[in-house]
């Protein structure tokens, strides 16, 4: 249970306020996250780590000399937005390039990929690297599809130390890849974690059992095992990880026995008392092991074992000193810190340049804003249901993300209407706000969809049904390009495509909404092929995709609201 919070929706913001105050000597806040209190020295590559919150000390807790230069901080278990990643990278940049790195999750890959494009377009050399250490999430032949869990720490540490040592951007990226190629993790869960304000955990584990192969976003394990003793668990973890020894790896290893939030240090030491002799008996020399909480999952009960096989270069960076709020190693000699000025950015609302807008477009813009408010109300009412569906094979944050996204979109739409924008300007502003505030996979996808629709509809005249069909096709194409999903992959596209095809055939909007709703329910029979639900594909059978369900809800709400507005207008 997460006991202490004020407004659950503001948990991350409240946490950051306290973290920044308590660690003012190390870090300062910027829009989207934190950076070191002292500016990055000129000529040094900046390493910016990131992901959703709920994992402390990852990610903001490892910002400091010898480790990361900045951390992008999303909402709980939710990828930060591309705008947040760009903001933190700009603030951290020392002029020699920036490496952004996260675990391998769809939302992070999309948002940080977009951030890299923008940074490079703005003249800041930037690269992105995704960690793939979780051996339970995909077989060796699909190693690129594996999740990043506690192995994030070894990769982030080595890449950061390489940057501190003066490696250029190519060299830092090479070290990140080398560390990742030689890192393997296996984890177990004894009980699920609970989001702030939630009445129940994201998943439960049957008494007397444990889940093998958990994720760090509240995802349950991929298989169930009888609850072992500490020694039996050590044997399971050690044998499982060592079976995945990379080809050509040596006999010196860095090891992390990581607690996930509710399995505390004394228990971990009991497990380590068996794990360490097993590793040495297998012929390995354990180099500066870490036993404790490094990559957590709120209050999840469980632990994981990470092994990184070392060469001389990786060992030098693994053992290099670091001095951060949550992690200190060795003695870090440095010049006195000179604090940078706070660079927390102002809101971007109102920065859109206004093109010529006619009266018909302004009237339509007001209707669009009204519809977005109705969609927001629907998402507030459906938050718990969407979270429950998402938690079956995911991290349970979809409902909360949809609420944050629609709320931000509604506020941005109101501001755009007040500026005199047409329907295109309103939709573009709403899309940018949705992506920035919701984060995660759904945030960036919905943001891209609204932006694409707004771009087609423009700011002159009142769109026809044909215009809207063309705009929806543009949105569908944008989602396919950005997310890489196809129909049948158990995503929101499975609900959007039937709606789009119904509209293109000239069917009524009511019929199109029915088609979306029917298709969304039918995703219960599909196996997910992309995203966080993919490792738990079998578990998701029989339950629909949360993204498809929320899209169908939004479509139904939009159609009903437009019809109501049209009817009221005809009676005036």
C-alpha positions in Angstrom: 0.0 0.0 0.0 1.2 3.5 -0.8 0.1 5.3 2.4 1.3 8.9 2.1 0.0 11.2 -0.5 -2.1 14.4 -0.9 -3.8 14.4 -4.3 -2.9 11.1 -6.0 -2.9 12.8 -9.4 -0.2 15.2 -8.1 2.0 12.6 -6.4 4.9 12.9 -8.8 5.0 16.7 -8.6 4.8 16.6 -4.8 7.5 14.0 -4.6 9.8 16.1 -6.8 9.2 19.2 -4.6 10.4 17.3 -1.6 13.3 15.6 -3.4 14.6 18.8 -4.8 14.5 20.6 -1.4 16.2 17.7 0.4 18.9 17.4 -2.2 19.5 21.0 -3.2 23.3 20.5 -3.0 23.1 17.9 -5.8 20.2 18.8 -8.1 18.0 21.5 -9.4 14.6 21.3 -11.1 14.0 22.0 -14.7 10.8 21.5 -16.7 10.4 17.7 -17.1 12.8 16.6 -14.4 16.1 17.4 -12.7 19.7 18.2 -13.6 22.9 18.5 -11.6 23.1 21.6 -9.4 26.3 22.6 -11.1 26.3 23.1 -14.9 27.8 20.3 -17.1 31.4 21.2 -17.8 32.1 22.4 -21.3 33.2 19.6 -23.6 31.7 16.8 -21.5 29.0 14.5 -23.0 25.9 14.7 -20.9 24.1 11.5 -19.9 20.4 11.9 -19.3 18.5 9.0 -17.8 14.8 8.7 -17.4 11.4 7.0 -17.2 8.3 7.1 -15.1 8.5 7.7 -11.4 7.9 5.0 -8.7 11.4 3.5 -9.1 13.5 5.6 -6.7 16.5 5.7 -6.5 16.0 5.4 -10.2 16.0 7.8 -11.9 16.4 11.2 -10.2 18.3 9.7 -7.3 21.4 9.0 -9.5 21.9 12.5 -10.8 25.3 13.8 -9.6 29.1 13.7 -10.2 30.2 10.3 -11.6 26.7 9.4 -12.6 23.9 11.0 -14.6 23.8 14.7 -15.6 20.0 14.8 -15.6 16.9 12.7 -15.2 13.6 13.0 -17.1 10.8 12.2 -14.6 7.4 11.0 -15.8 4.3 10.3 -13.8 4.2 7.0 -11.9 5.0 4.1 -14.3 4.5 6.4 -17.3 7.0 7.5 -19.8 7.9 11.2 -19.7 6.8 13.2 -22.8 9.1 14.1 -25.6 8.9 17.8 -24.5 10.1 16.8 -21.0 13.1 14.9 -22.5 14.0 17.8 -24.7 13.9 20.2 -21.8 16.1 18.2 -19.5 18.6 17.4 -22.3 18.9 21.1 -23.2 19.5 22.0 -19.5 22.1 19.2 -19.1 24.0 19.8 -22.3 27.6 20.8 -22.1 28.1 21.2 -25.8 29.6 17.8 -26.5 26.3 15.9 -27.1 23.8 14.1 -25.0 23.0 10.5 -24.6 19.5 9.8 -23.4 18.9 6.4 -22.0 15.9 4.5 -20.6 14.6 1.0 -20.2 13.1 -0.6 -23.4 9.4 0.4 -23.1 7.2 1.5 -26.0 6.3 4.9 -24.5 10.0 5.7 -23.6 11.2 4.6 -27.1 8.6 6.7 -28.8 8.9 9.8 -26.6 12.7 9.8 -26.4 13.0 9.0 -30.1 10.9 12.1 -30.9 13.1 14.1 -28.4 16.3 13.0 -30.2 14.9 14.2 -33.6 14.0 17.6 -32.1 17.4 18.0 -30.3 19.4 17.2 -33.4 17.2 19.5 -35.5 18.0 22.3 -32.9 21.7 21.7 -33.2 22.2 19.6 -30.1 23.9 16.2 -31.0 21.8 13.6 -29.3 21.5 9.8 -29.2 19.1 7.4 -27.6 19.8 4.0 -26.0 17.3 1.5 -24.6 18.3 -1.1 -22.0 17.2 -4.8 -22.6 18.4 -6.8 -19.6 15.2 -8.7 -18.5 15.7 -12.3 -19.6 12.1 -13.3 -18.8 10.5 -10.8 -21.1 11.6 -12.3 -24.5 13.7 -15.3 -25.7 17.3 -14.9 -26.8 16.3 -14.8 -30.4 14.2 -11.7 -29.7 16.7 -10.1 -27.3 16.0 -6.6 -28.7 12.4 -6.9 -27.4 13.4 -7.4 -23.8 12.4 -4.9 -21.1 14.9 -2.9 -19.1 14.6 -3.5 -15.4 17.4 -3.4 -12.7 20.0 -3.7 -15.4 19.2 -0.1 -16.2 21.5 0.7 -13.3 24.6 -1.0 -14.6 24.2 0.5 -18.1 23.5 4.0 -16.8 26.4 3.8 -14.3 29.0 2.7 -16.9 27.8 5.1 -19.6 27.9 8.0 -17.1 31.4 7.1 -15.9 32.6 7.0 -19.5 31.2 10.5 -20.0 32.9 11.6 -16.8 36.2 10.2 -18.1 36.0 12.3 -21.2 34.7 9.8 -23.8 33.1 11.5 -26.8 29.4 10.8 -27.7 30.3 7.8 -29.9 32.4 6.4 -27.1 29.7 6.9 -24.4 27.1 5.2 -26.6 29.5 2.3 -27.3 30.0 1.8 -23.6 26.2 1.8 -23.0 25.8 -0.8 -25.7 28.7 -2.9 -24.3 27.3 -2.8 -20.8 23.8 -3.7 -22.1 25.1 -6.6 -24.2 26.8 -8.0 -21.1 23.9 -7.5 -18.5 21.2 -10.0 -17.6 18.5 -9.8 -15.0 15.9 -12.1 -13.5 13.3 -11.0 -11.0 10.5 -12.4 -8.8 7.5 -10.8 -7.1 5.8 -11.9 -3.8 3.0 -9.3 -4.0 2.0 -6.4 -6.2 2.3 -2.7 -5.8 -0.4 -0.1 -5.2 -0.7 3.2 -7.0 -1.2 6.2 -4.7 -5.0 6.6 -4.0 -5.8 3.1 -5.4 -7.8 0.7 -3.3 -6.1 -2.5 -4.5 -2.7 -3.5 -5.9 -2.1 -3.7 -9.6 -1.9 -7.5 -9.2 -1.9 -10.1 -6.5 0.2 -13.2 -6.0 -1.6 -16.3 -4.7 -0.6 -17.1 -1.1 2.3 -19.6 -1.0 3.5 -18.7 -4.5 5.7 -16.1 -6.2 5.6 -14.6 -9.7 8.8 -15.2 -11.8 9.8 -12.7 -14.4 8.1 -9.5 -13.1 8.3 -6.1 -14.6 9.1 -2.9 -12.7 5.9 -1.1 -13.6 3.5 -3.2 -11.7 3.4 -5.9 -14.3 3.0 -9.4 -12.8 5.4 -12.3 -13.4 5.2 -14.4 -16.5 5.0 -17.7 -14.5 4.0 -18.8 -11.0 6.2 -20.8 -8.7 5.8 -22.2 -5.2 7.3 -19.8 -2.6 10.9 -20.9 -1.9 13.2 -20.4 1.0 15.8 -17.7 0.7 18.4 -20.2 -0.3 16.2 -21.8 -2.9 15.4 -18.4 -4.3 19.1 -17.6 -4.6 19.7 -20.9 -6.5 16.8 -20.1 -8.9 18.0 -16.6 -9.6 21.7 -17.5 -9.9 21.1 -20.5 -12.2 18.6 -18.5 -14.3 20.9 -15.6 -14.9 24.1 -17.6 -15.5 22.4 -19.7 -18.2 22.3 -16.5 -20.2 26.0 -15.8 -20.1 26.9 -13.8 -23.2 29.3 -15.5 -25.7 32.9 -14.8 -24.9 32.2 -13.3 -21.5 34.9 -13.5 -18.8 35.0 -14.6 -15.2 34.7 -11.2 -13.5 31.2 -9.9 -12.8 29.3 -7.0 -11.3 26.2 -8.1 -9.4 23.1 -6.4 -8.1 20.7 -8.0 -5.7 17.9 -5.5 -6.0 14.9 -5.0 -3.7 11.7 -3.8 -5.3 10.4 -1.7 -2.5 8.9 -3.9 0.2 11.6 -6.6 0.4 14.1 -5.0 2.7 17.8 -5.1 3.2 17.9 -7.8 5.9 16.0 -10.2 3.7 18.2 -9.4 0.8 21.3 -10.1 2.8 19.9 -13.5 3.7 19.5 -14.2 0.0 22.9 -12.9 -0.8 24.5 -15.2 1.8 23.6 -18.0 -0.6 23.9 -16.2 -3.9 27.5 -15.0 -3.4 29.0 -18.5 -2.7 27.0 -19.9 -5.6 28.5 -17.3 -8.0 32.0 -18.0 -6.7 31.5 -21.7 -7.0 30.6 -21.2 -10.6 34.1 -19.7 -11.2 33.3 -16.0 -11.0 35.0 -13.2 -9.2 32.3 -10.8 -7.8 33.4 -7.2 -8.2 31.9 -4.6 -5.8 28.4 -6.1 -5.5 25.4 -4.0 -4.6 22.7 -5.4 -2.3 19.8 -3.0 -1.7 17.1 -0.9 -3.4 18.3 0.6 -6.6 15.5 0.2 -9.1 12.2 -0.2 -7.2 8.5 -0.5 -8.1 6.7 1.5 -5.4 5.8 -1.0 -2.7 6.2 -4.2 -4.6 7.4 -7.2 -2.6 10.1 -8.9 -4.6 13.7 -8.8 -5.8 15.9 -9.3 -8.8 19.4 -10.5 -9.6 21.5 -8.6 -12.2 24.8 -9.8 -13.5 27.1 -7.7 -15.8 30.0 -9.6 -17.2 33.1 -7.3 -17.1 36.0 -6.6 -19.3 38.7 -4.2 -18.2 36.8 -1.2 -19.6 33.5 -2.0 -18.0 35.2 -2.9 -14.7 36.9 0.5 -14.6 33.6 2.3 -15.1 31.6 0.0 -12.8 34.1 0.8 -9.9 34.5 4.5 -10.7 33.5 6.9 -7.9 30.1 8.5 -7.9 28.4 11.0 -5.6 24.6 11.4 -6.0 21.6 11.8 -3.6 20.9 8.1 -3.4 24.2 6.4 -4.5 27.7 7.0 -3.5 30.8 5.0 -4.3 34.5 5.8 -3.6 35.8 9.3 -3.0 34.8 11.7 -5.6 37.2 14.7 -5.8 35.7 17.7 -7.5 35.8 21.5 -7.6 33.4 23.3 -5.3 29.9 23.2 -6.9 28.7 26.4 -8.5 25.0 26.3 -8.6 23.3 27.0 -11.9 20.3 29.3 -12.1 17.0 27.5 -12.2 15.8 26.8 -15.7 12.2 25.7 -15.0 10.5 26.6 -18.2 7.3 28.6 -18.6 4.2 27.0 -20.0 4.1 26.8 -23.8 0.4 27.7 -24.1 -0.1 30.7 -26.3 3.0 30.3 -28.4 1.2 29.1 -31.5 1.3 31.7 -34.3 -2.2 32.5 -35.5 -2.9 32.1 -39.2 -6.0 33.7 -40.8 -9.1 32.2 -39.1 -12.6 32.8 -40.4 -15.8 32.9 -38.3 -16.9 29.4 -39.4 -13.6 27.9 -38.1 -13.9 29.8 -34.8 -17.4 28.5 -34.3 -16.2 25.0 -35.0 -13.3 25.5 -32.6 -15.7 26.1 -29.8 -17.5 22.9 -30.6 -14.2 21.0 -30.6 -13.3 22.3 -27.2 -16.8 21.4 -25.9 -16.3 17.8 -27.2 -12.9 17.6 -25.5 -14.4 18.5 -22.2 -17.1 15.8 -22.7 -14.3 13.3 -23.4 -12.4 14.4 -20.3 -15.5 13.8 -18.2 -15.9 10.4 -19.7 -12.3 9.5 -19.0 -12.7 10.7 -15.4 -15.7 8.4 -15.0 -13.9 5.4 -16.7 -10.5 5.9 -15.0 -10.8 2.9 -12.6 -12.2 0.6 -15.2 -9.4 1.4 -17.7 -6.8 0.9 -15.0 -8.3 -2.4 -14.0 -8.2 -3.6 -17.7 -4.6 -2.3 -18.2 -3.4 -4.0 -15.0 -4.2 -7.5 -16.3 -1.1 -7.5 -18.5 0.3 -4.0 -18.1 1.1 -1.4 -15.5 -2.4 -0.2 -14.7 -1.8 3.4 -15.4 -3.9 3.8 -18.6 -6.9 5.3 -16.9 -4.9 7.8 -15.0 -2.9 8.7 -18.2 -6.1 9.3 -20.1 -7.5 11.6 -17.4 -4.2 13.6 -17.4 -4.2 13.8 -21.2 -7.8 14.8 -21.7 -7.6 17.3 -18.9 -4.5 18.9 -20.4 -6.1 18.8 -23.9 -9.3 20.5 -22.7 -7.4 23.3 -20.9 -5.2 23.9 -24.0 -8.3 23.9 -26.2 -10.0 26.5 -24.1 -6.8 28.7 -24.3 -6.7 28.3 -28.1 -10.3 29.2 -28.4 -9.7 32.3 -26.3 -6.9 33.3 -28.7 -9.3 33.0 -31.6 -8.0 29.8 -33.1 -9.9 27.7 -35.5 -10.5 24.0 -35.3 -7.0 23.1 -36.6 -5.3 25.3 -34.1 -7.4 24.0 -31.2 -6.7 20.4 -32.1 -3.0 21.0 -32.5 -2.8 22.8 -29.1 -4.8 20.0 -27.5 -2.5 17.3 -29.1 0.7 19.0 -27.8 -0.7 19.4 -24.3 -2.0 15.8 -24.2 1.4 14.4 -25.2 3.3 16.7 -22.8 1.1 16.1 -19.8 0.0 12.5 -20.2 3.3 11.0 -21.2 3.5 7.3 -21.8 2.6 5.4 -25.0 -1.0 6.6 -25.1 0.0 10.2 -24.5 2.4 10.5 -27.4 0.0 8.6 -29.7 -3.1 10.6 -28.8 -1.0 13.8 -29.2 0.1 12.7 -32.7 -3.4 11.8 -33.7 -4.9 15.1 -32.7 -2.1 17.0 -34.2 -2.5 15.1 -37.5 -6.3 15.7 -37.5 -5.8 19.4 -36.8 -3.2 19.7 -39.6 -5.7 18.3 -42.2 -8.7 20.3 -41.0 -7.0 23.7 -40.9 -8.4 27.0 -39.7 -10.7 28.0 -42.4 -14.3 26.9 -43.1 -16.4 24.2 -41.4 -15.1 20.7 -42.2 -17.3 18.3 -44.0 -17.7 14.6 -43.3 -15.3 13.9 -46.1 -12.7 16.3 -44.6 -13.0 14.6 -41.3 -12.6 11.2 -42.9 -9.4 12.4 -44.6 -8.2 13.8 -41.2 -8.9 10.5 -39.4 -6.9 8.6 -42.1 -4.0 11.0 -41.5 -4.3 10.2 -37.8 -4.4 6.5 -38.4 -1.3 6.7 -40.6 0.6 8.8 -38.0 -0.2 6.3 -35.3 1.1 3.4 -37.4 4.3 5.2 -38.3 5.0 6.3 -34.7 4.0 3.2 -32.8 4.9 0.5 -35.3 1.7 -1.4 -34.6 -0.6 -3.0 -37.2 -4.2 -4.2 -37.1 -4.4 -7.3 -35.0 -1.6 -6.3 -32.6 -4.1 -5.6 -29.9 -3.8 -1.8 -29.7 -5.9 1.3 -30.2 -5.5 0.8 -33.9 -7.9 -2.2 -33.8 -10.7 0.1 -32.7 -9.7 3.1 -34.9 -9.5 1.3 -38.2 -13.2 0.0 -38.2 -14.4 3.5 -37.2 -12.3 5.0 -40.1 -13.4 2.4 -42.6 -17.1 3.0 -41.7 -16.7 6.7 -42.2 -14.9 6.3 -45.5 -17.8 4.1 -46.7 -20.2 6.9 -45.9 -21.9 5.2 -42.9 -23.4 7.4 -40.2 -21.2 8.6 -37.3 -23.4 6.5 -35.0 -22.6 3.4 -37.0 -18.9 4.2 -37.0 -18.9 4.5 -33.2 -20.7 1.2 -32.9 -18.0 -0.4 -35.1 -15.2 1.0 -32.9 -17.0 -0.3 -29.7 -17.5 -3.8 -31.2 -13.9 -4.0 -32.4 -12.6 -2.8 -29.1 -14.4 -5.6 -27.3 -13.2 -8.1 -29.8 -9.6 -7.3 -28.9 -10.1 -9.7 -25.9 -9.5 -12.5 -28.3 -6.2 -11.1 -29.5 -2.6 -11.6 -28.2 -0.6 -8.4 -27.8 2.4 -8.2 -30.1 3.8 -4.8 -29.0 4.1 -2.8 -25.8 4.3 -3.7 -22.2 1.5 -6.4 -22.4 3.5 -8.4 -25.0 5.5 -10.5 -22.4 2.2 -11.4 -20.7 0.3 -12.2 -23.9 -1.4 -15.3 -22.6 -2.6 -13.5 -19.5 -4.3 -10.9 -21.6 -6.4 -13.3 -23.5 -10.0 -12.9 -22.6 -9.5 -9.2 -21.7 -9.8 -6.3 -24.2 -7.0 -3.8 -24.8 -7.3 -0.8 -22.6 -6.2 1.5 -25.3 -8.8 0.2 -27.8 -11.5 0.5 -25.2 -10.6 4.1 -24.3 -10.5 5.0 -27.9 -14.0 3.6 -28.5 -15.2 5.5 -25.4 -13.8 8.7 -26.7 -15.3 8.1 -30.2 -18.8 7.4 -28.7 -18.6 10.5 -26.5 -17.4 12.7 -29.4 -20.2 11.5 -31.7 -22.9 11.9 -29.1 -21.7 15.3 -28.1 -21.4 16.5 -31.7 -25.0 15.3 -32.3 -26.2 17.1 -29.2 -24.6 20.3 -30.3 -26.0 20.0 -33.8 -29.5 19.3 -32.5 -29.3 22.3 -30.1 -28.1 24.5 -33.0 -31.0 23.4 -35.2 -33.5 24.4 -32.5 -32.1 27.9 -32.0 
